[in-house]
Structures are given as C-alpha cells and as structure tokens.
Amino acid sequence: MTTLPADLVMHPLGGEDRTAEAQLTLFHLVAVVLDPYTYESSWLLDAAARVLDEFSGADCRTAWVVAADEDGAKSFLGDLATRHLTFADPDREFVKAIGA
C-alpha cells in the first residue's frame, strides 16, 4: 500500500481539482493506473474493469487514473470512464507519487 502526499492535486473528470487529502478523507483508494500510450494498458482494460466492479461495493473508492489529459482519458476509456471515478494525470504526478 502506498500513501499519497496529502497535497497531491487530483483531477477528476468533469469535477473540481482537489488534493488527495480532500478526495480520500473517508475511504481508501483502489486505483487502476493506465498509460493510454502503451498497448499493455489497452490489454488490461477488461480485466481491470472487472476488478474495480468487484471492489465497488466495498468500503473504498474505486477509480481509474489515466496518464493523459481529460480528453485523452475519456477517449481511451470510453464508456468505462463513467462506471468508476476517473482521474486524469496529464503531468504524471500521481504516477510519480506512487513510485511507478
């Protein structure tokens, strides 16, 4: 488990930017982090969606984190972007924060 810096700004699709501390005050985050510019990420979409679906009823927040801007994240995920909370990470700050 990785602890995110409290001041890390997260960019939810269609929402207001908030810090990790504000986003995750009550629940842990179960996130699938994807790079839309690699083939491997596209290969994982179906399996990752099933994992997030399974955890969606648990006491946690399920989310996609896509290393792209908002339009890129929507384009890559398609309908999956609306099934779970989705964060755009255009500067890869989230990715760097988790050490990936």
Sequence and secondary structure as in RCSB ss.txt:
>XXXX:A:sequence
MTTLPADLVMHPLGGEDRTAEAQLTLFHLVAVVLDPYTYESSWLLDAAARVLDEFSGADCRTAWVVAADEDGAKS
FLGDLATRHLTFADPDREFVKAIGA
>XXXX:A:secstr
     TT EEEETTS  EEHHHHTSSSEEEEEEE TTSHHHHHHHHHHHHHHHHHTTSSEEEEEEESS HHHHHH
HHGGGGGTSEEEE TT HHHHHTT 
